[in-house]
């Protein structure tokens, strides 16, 4: 699903109170990290990822790596934090994505 402007605005409002639960550190971007990220998004649908000070990758490189290797969408980039969204594969956990579809 490609997100429209109003949908992104709604997701940003929902993520306002969230804290980053994933981070990119000195080990950089690996397939194992990406698999864990994908699993967390299946349960939550909306998460924040922060880039630590000691990482060698930039926010743009991280966003490009995530979007090119998965169906995860980058909703917003704020400084060293990425806001990510993915519709859950489990229908019972699609609370947020059903609201986004209605917008």
Backbone as a ProteinNet text record, in pm:
[ID]
protein_1_A
[PRIMARY]
XXXXXXXXXXXXXXXXXXXXXXXXXXXXXXXXXXXXXXXXXXXXXXXXXXXXXXXXXXXXXXXXXXXXXXXXXXXXXXXXXXXXXXXXXXXXXXXXXXXXXXX
[TERTIARY]
83.3	0	88.8	64.4	135.5	58.6	126.2	60.7	41.6	-75.4	-104.2	-69	-75.7	-37.7	-116.5	-248.5	-331.6	-302.5	-271.5	-238.6	-106.5	-8.5	119.4	102.9	20	-5.3	-68	-162.7	-226.3	-123.8	-36.9	65.3	164.4	201	291.6	226.8	97.6	27.1	21.1	2.2	-2.5	134	240.4	375.9	435.8	363.2	416.9	463.2	392.6	426.4	521.3	553.9	639.4	786.7	857.3	1002.2	1065.8	1186.4	1253.1	1278.4	1241.3	1264.6	1374.6	1419.6	1531.6	1636.1	1761.3	1866.6	1969	2035.8	2143.1	2272.1	2360	2485.1	2606.1	2716.2	2842.5	2844	2755.8	2749.5	2681.9	2614.3	2553.3	2426.2	2397.3	2274.1	2301.6	2236.7	2254.2	2118.5	2120.7	1996	1927	2002.4	1943.2	1870.7	1931.1	1866.9	1738.3	1742.8	1626.3	1513.4	1548.1	1447.7	1380.3	1458.1	1400.9	1308.9	1349.6	1268.9	1136.4	1142.2	1022.1	927.7	982.7	900.9	833.4	905.4	847.7	736.8	753.5	649.5	525.9	542	425.7	340	402.5	327.5	274.8	348.8	312	263.1	308	276	341.2	377.8	437.2	544.2	668.7	777.8	874.5	956.6	1064.1	1198	1291.5	1427.8	1522.8	1617.8	1714.9	1852.3	1930.7	2068.2	2159.8	2245.1	2335.6	2449.3	2518.5	2629	2742.7	2766.6	2882.5	2855.4	2740.3	2710.1	2777.6	2809	2873.5	2773.4	2646.9	2546.4	2469.6	2415.3	2334.5	2186.6	2103.5	1958.9	1908	1957.3	1914	1954.8	2078.4	2124.8	2042.2	2009.7	1929	1789.7	1727.6	1593.6	1594	1694	1702.7	1723	1805.7	1830.1	1701.1	1626.4	1502.3	1398	1378.5	1275.3	1309.9	1437.6	1474	1471.2	1487.5	1493.2	1364.6	1268.3	1142.9	1026.7	906.9	790.3	755.7	852.5	836.7	846.3	759.8	760.3	815.4	900.8	951.8	851.9	789.5	688.5	753.4	855.7	918.3	1060.9	1145.4	1282.7	1294.5	1328.6	1344.8	1483.3	1574.6	1709.8	1771.7	1798.1	1855.5	1752.4	1625.4	1516.6	1430.5	1395.7	1308	1176.1	1067.1	935.8	896.3	870.9	844.5	705.1	642.7	509.4	506	435.8	411.5	281.6	196.6	71.9	104.5	44.7	72.1	21.8	95.6	52.4	-58.1	-64.2	-166.2	-289	-403.4	-523.9	-571	-542.8	-585.4	-509.8	-394.9	-312.3	-313.1	-409.9	-419	-504.7	-496.8	-577.6	-541.8	-415.8	-371.8	-389.8	-357.1	-365.2	-510.1	-605	-745	-790.9	-742.3	-775.4	-711.7	-589.6	-519.4	-589.2	-639.6	-710.1	-836	-901.3	-1024.8	-1002.4	-880.7	-849	-834.1
-117	0	124.7	212.9	340	441.2	506.6	600	736.8	794.9	930.6	1028.3	1155.7	1260.2	1257.7	1241.5	1238.7	1115.7	1005.5	883.7	899.8	961	985.8	1080.1	1181	1275.8	1204.3	1114.9	1037.2	948.5	883.5	796.5	876.8	994.8	1079.7	1120.6	1148.1	1184.8	1066.7	947.2	828.3	795.6	830.4	798.1	904.4	1010	1120.6	1076.6	985.8	941.3	822	764.5	646.1	681.3	589.1	599.7	500.3	527.9	432.4	299.3	188.9	56.9	-19.3	31.4	-26.3	81.6	39.2	135.8	72.1	156.7	115.2	160.5	66.1	98.4	73.7	39.9	23.5	-99.3	-197.9	-316	-286.1	-174.2	-132.6	-208.3	-217.7	-279.3	-421.3	-517.3	-658.3	-719.4	-834.6	-904.5	-951.6	-992.9	-1035.9	-919.5	-800.7	-681.7	-649.8	-663.9	-636.4	-736.6	-862.7	-964.3	-934.9	-890.2	-854.3	-732.9	-638.3	-518.7	-556	-644.9	-690.1	-762.9	-844.5	-914.7	-819.9	-718.4	-620.2	-541.3	-510.6	-437.4	-523.1	-653.9	-741.2	-735.5	-711.6	-702.6	-562.5	-458.4	-321.4	-234.9	-259.3	-185	-46.9	14.1	148.2	155.9	180.6	190.5	300.9	339	435.1	362.8	402.6	349	466.6	457.3	565.6	520.7	614.9	588.8	640.5	553.1	592.5	678.1	742.9	831.7	757	630	557.9	479	497.7	426.3	492.8	410.8	461.5	496.7	460.6	486.4	614.3	673	793.1	754.4	850.4	826.7	788.3	854.6	826.6	685.7	644.7	510.1	404	429.2	334.9	323.1	435.8	434.2	360.8	385.3	319.3	168.5	126.8	-14.8	-84.5	-20.3	-79.2	-90.4	16.4	16.4	-75.5	-89.8	-172.2	-321.3	-359.6	-500.6	-554.7	-470.5	-514.2	-432.4	-462.1	-382	-281.2	-249.4	-150.4	-11.2	79.1	215.2	311.8	400.5	506.9	622	651.3	756.6	892.6	899.6	1028.5	1008.8	1105.5	1110.9	1236.9	1220.7	1335	1324.8	1406.3	1401.1	1264.6	1192.5	1058.8	951.5	982.5	889.7	867.6	741.2	704.8	653.5	689.8	638.5	540.4	414.8	308.4	250.8	212.1	152.9	32.8	-71.3	-188.7	-252.2	-287	-355.4	-494.9	-533	-660.6	-776	-886.4	-1006.6	-1077.4	-1057	-1117.1	-1026.6	-1078.3	-995.6	-945.3	-1016.5	-975.2	-852.2	-827.1	-715.2	-598.7	-591	-483.9	-367.2	-331.2	-222.7	-89.6	-58.4	69.8	76.4	-31.5	-30.5	-22.2	-76.2	-62.9	82.8	151.9	293.7	377.4	342	414	392.2	272.3	244.6	330.1	361.8	439	587.5	631.7	774.7	802.8
0	0	0	-91.7	-96.4	-12.8	77.9	169.7	106.1	130.6	85.1	197.1	168.2	263.4	392.4	383	503.7	588.4	523.2	596.1	670.9	605.7	672	790.2	773.1	882.2	1002.1	975.6	1082.1	1153.7	1076.9	1137.4	1220.6	1174.2	1251.8	1383.1	1380.8	1503.9	1600	1548	1632.6	1691.8	1622.1	1666.5	1756.9	1781.6	1860.5	1999.5	2061.3	2196.6	2199.2	2084.6	2079.4	2101.4	2162.8	2176.8	2080.3	2033.2	1943.8	2014.1	1948.7	2007.3	1934.4	1821.3	1747.9	1727.2	1716.8	1687.1	1593.7	1518.6	1429.6	1494.3	1523.3	1591.2	1505	1570.6	1498.9	1409.2	1434.9	1348.8	1215.7	1208.2	1082.5	1051.1	923.4	875.5	829.2	892.7	857.2	826.6	764.3	733.4	860.7	961.6	1089	1156	1153.4	1210.7	1135.6	1004.7	921.3	948.4	971.4	1003.8	1136.9	1236.2	1365.9	1352.3	1273.1	1248.4	1182.4	1085.9	1016.1	1112.2	1200.6	1299.4	1397.1	1439.9	1532.1	1464.6	1337.4	1264.6	1239.6	1232.8	1220.9	1346.3	1460.9	1586	1613.9	1575.9	1613.4	1499	1380.4	1257.4	1247.5	1358.1	1355.3	1463	1422.4	1519.8	1478.7	1574.9	1549.9	1562.1	1476.5	1476.8	1488.3	1580.3	1596.1	1548.2	1501.5	1461.7	1571.4	1622.5	1729.5	1675.7	1767.1	1729.3	1659.7	1697.2	1645.9	1517.6	1455.9	1332.5	1212.9	1113.9	993.1	883.4	903.1	800.7	830.7	726	741.4	745.7	774.9	779.3	640.3	538.2	401.8	358.5	391.1	357.4	428.5	555.2	632.1	573.9	540.5	481.6	348.1	267.4	137.2	153.9	250.7	276.1	320	408.4	458.6	347.9	272.3	167.8	50.7	18.8	-95.9	-64.9	61.8	97.3	158.8	187.9	249.6	193.6	242.7	205	314.6	397.9	504	441.1	486.8	434.2	538.1	493.4	579.6	572	685.6	690.1	706.2	794.4	822.5	871.6	841.2	892.4	975.6	1102.5	1191.8	1254.3	1208.7	1262.8	1239.9	1349.9	1342.5	1377.1	1356.3	1387.3	1262.6	1238.4	1127.6	1183.8	1121.5	1155.7	1046.6	1085.3	989.4	1007.3	895.3	896.6	804.4	849.8	766.6	811.5	716	749.3	800	910.9	974.5	889.4	889.5	818.2	895	1025.9	1111.7	1114.6	1071.5	1063.1	1198.9	1305.5	1439.2	1488.8	1432.4	1476.4	1378.5	1293.2	1193	1240.7	1363.1	1416.1	1349.8	1345.5	1290.5	1138.9	1069.8	923.6	874.6	949.5	907.5	921.9	1024.4	1038.9	929.3	892.1	785.8	651.8	627	501	486	596.8	591.8	564.4	583.4	564.1	415.7
[MASK]
+++++++++++++++++++++++++++++++++++++++++++++++++++++++++++++++++++++++++++++++++++++++++++++++++++++++

